[in-house]
Amino acid sequence: MVCGFGTTSKGDKAKLYTMKNDNGMEIAVSDYGAALVKLLVPDREGKAVDVVLGYDSAEDYEKGDVYFGATVGRVANRIAKASFELNNRVYALTANDNGNSLHGGRNFYNKRMWEAKEITDKSVTFALHSPDKDQGYPGDVDISITYELTEDNEVKIHYHAVPKADTLLNLTNHSYFNLSGHAFGTVLEQEVWMNADSFTRADAQSIPTGELAPVEGTPMDFREYKAVGKEIDADYEALVLGQGYDHNWVINGAGMRMAAKMRSKETGIVMEVFTDLPGIQFYTGNFLENEQGKQGAVYKKRHGACFETQYFPDAVHKENFEGPHIKAGDIYDTVTVYRFHAES
């Protein structure tokens, strides 16, 4: 189903694409920002619960600055000092986060109209042409993102791109999840598990130091289910600097595998996150503050949690991190899956 989703300040008429499966799940995505706007999941009693924070219209997404449901690129997360060197040439980026570049600077992908290319009952593909020097990055890149809702209750996000020159690519989705419902309140009582023995230690500006720090014996250990709020305010350097969880975990294994899980005792809804990328940024909405959301909801601190699959932050400057370098003509292709079910 396709319907109008408002008009941007530039006069672009946005649309909302809704998909349903036979199990009562429903998702809605917009061509404005290629954003995930709605995600309805049946709870333990079969009642549909919208588990992502968001806005009511494209106008609201245009005004918002917290990346609800956002497609983020060319390079998600942070690049130190807003510059990098590639092929003996230095590229300057926009410094929009304490002198560093965050989520591509200020000319964000989630503030652009994407073209809906392929539309079926269960999927939609959005396309964006990113020209040479876009956001400061080299090379023309044609990007496509496919959202698919499967009969296995999966929201599958498939990223595909082919650059015409050597460049950096690290795309992700910045949805805030609350498995008790988008308007429920904090996620502090919801539980999280992560397939990670270490995380990338970072400085006061959230730039990784290069150290892979073991989670053993720290509040960063989610190898067994733990309430988000259990240790979030602990007197531990990473949590003090991040004002809560806002860090990259090093996912165990390689290839497509489970990276994280989250569950709500209120609804019984469980989310499993799968990726083929090396890292995942777990962010607990530490900087949300009275954000006016959809259906009259007001989102506050820690009302949602993000699970952003990615190459490690600032990987371009760290020799021991797998980097997001993509050579001219090579294919950037990665898949993230959010799979849902309800426990009794």
Summary of the structure (lengths in Angstrom):
residues: 344
radius of gyration: 18.8
end to end distance: 31.6
largest distance: 59.0
contacts: 1231
relative contact order: 0.17
helix: 8%
strand: 46%
